[in-house]
Amino acid sequence: MSLWLLFISAFVSSTLFPGGSEAVLAYLAANGEHSLFLLITIATLGNTLGAMTSWGIGWLISTRYSTKRLVKKSQQKAVARLRKYGSPILLLSWLPVVGDPLCVAAGWLRLHWLPSLLFIAVGKLLRYVVVIFIIGYAQF
């Protein structure tokens, strides 16, 4: 049950809804019932799938609302920046506030799903590794 809670928390945390997957991960890591490798894997999987759900929502939005509809200069600049950096910008999908909208924007701009998935997964993995490191370091 605890691994499902971690997965669901990580999934929800990676959508536009707030979540606290780091707290769940920290609790389970401190509990010591599961290996850190397993916890990081489950959290990364849930968070990555949640981000790809956001990417999918962006893709669906693109079928109704083209980027050509953007009229403000600032909006056009943001789209140009995302297109310039492409999928590698999704390494930052773990960031609070901007990470989830980045995934939606990547889908909306129809960035290819496979590189998007890979860059998102790497970013999310690094996030949880850092969380575990901080937790482990703080306990000494």
C-alpha positions in Angstrom: 0.0 0.0 0.0 2.8 2.4 0.9 4.4 2.1 -2.6 1.0 2.8 -4.2 0.7 5.9 -2.1 4.1 7.1 -3.2 3.3 6.4 -6.9 -0.1 8.2 -6.7 1.5 11.1 -4.8 4.3 11.4 -7.3 1.8 11.2 -10.2 -0.5 13.9 -8.8 2.5 16.1 -7.9 3.6 16.1 -11.5 0.3 17.4 -12.9 -1.1 20.9 -12.4 -2.4 19.8 -9.0 -0.4 20.3 -5.8 1.1 17.3 -4.1 3.8 16.3 -1.6 5.6 13.3 -3.1 8.9 14.4 -1.5 7.3 14.2 2.0 5.9 10.7 1.2 9.3 9.6 -0.1 11.1 11.0 2.9 8.7 9.2 5.3 9.1 5.9 3.4 12.9 6.3 3.3 13.1 6.9 7.0 10.8 4.0 7.6 13.4 1.7 6.0 10.8 -0.9 4.9 11.8 -0.6 1.2 15.1 -0.1 -0.6 16.0 3.4 -1.6 16.4 2.2 -5.2 12.8 0.9 -5.2 11.5 4.1 -3.7 13.3 6.3 -6.2 12.1 4.1 -9.0 8.5 4.3 -8.0 8.6 8.0 -7.4 10.3 8.7 -10.7 7.9 6.5 -12.6 4.8 8.1 -11.0 6.2 11.6 -11.5 7.2 11.0 -15.1 3.8 9.5 -16.0 2.1 12.5 -14.4 4.3 14.8 -16.5 3.5 12.9 -19.6 -0.2 13.2 -18.8 0.4 17.0 -18.7 2.3 16.7 -22.0 -0.8 14.8 -23.4 -3.1 17.5 -22.2 -1.0 20.1 -24.0 -1.1 18.0 -27.2 -4.9 17.8 -27.0 -5.0 21.6 -26.5 -3.0 22.0 -29.6 -5.7 20.3 -31.7 -8.0 23.2 -30.9 -5.7 26.2 -30.2 -2.8 26.8 -32.5 0.2 28.8 -31.4 -0.7 31.1 -34.3 -3.5 32.5 -32.1 -0.9 34.0 -29.7 -0.9 37.7 -30.3 1.1 39.1 -27.4 4.8 39.6 -28.0 5.7 38.0 -24.6 3.7 34.9 -25.6 5.4 34.7 -29.0 8.8 35.0 -27.3 8.0 32.2 -24.8 7.0 29.9 -27.6 10.1 30.8 -29.6 12.3 30.0 -26.6 10.6 26.7 -26.0 11.1 25.8 -29.7 14.7 26.9 -29.6 15.6 24.7 -26.7 13.2 21.9 -27.5 12.9 18.7 -25.4 16.1 19.3 -23.3 14.3 22.1 -21.5 12.2 19.4 -20.0 15.1 18.5 -17.7 13.7 21.4 -15.7 10.3 19.8 -15.4 11.0 19.0 -11.7 11.1 22.7 -10.8 8.2 24.0 -8.7 5.7 26.4 -10.4 7.3 26.2 -13.9 7.9 22.5 -14.4 4.3 21.4 -14.9 3.4 24.2 -17.4 6.6 23.3 -19.3 5.3 19.8 -19.8 1.9 21.2 -21.0 3.7 23.6 -23.3 5.9 20.8 -24.7 2.8 18.9 -25.7 1.1 22.0 -27.0 4.1 22.7 -29.2 4.0 19.0 -30.2 7.6 18.3 -29.2 8.2 14.6 -30.0 7.0 12.4 -27.1 10.0 10.1 -26.9 12.7 12.7 -26.3 10.2 14.6 -24.0 9.7 11.4 -22.0 13.4 10.8 -21.7 14.3 14.3 -20.6 11.4 14.4 -18.2 12.4 11.1 -16.7 16.0 12.2 -16.2 15.0 15.4 -14.5 12.6 13.6 -12.2 15.1 10.9 -11.3 17.7 13.5 -10.4 15.2 15.4 -8.3 14.4 12.3 -6.2 18.1 11.3 -5.9 18.8 14.8 -4.5 15.9 14.5 -2.1 17.2 11.1 -0.8 20.7 12.6 -0.5 19.4 15.6 1.5 17.4 13.3 3.7 20.3 11.0 4.3 22.7 13.8 4.8 20.4 15.5 7.3 20.1 12.4 9.4 23.9 12.4 10.3 
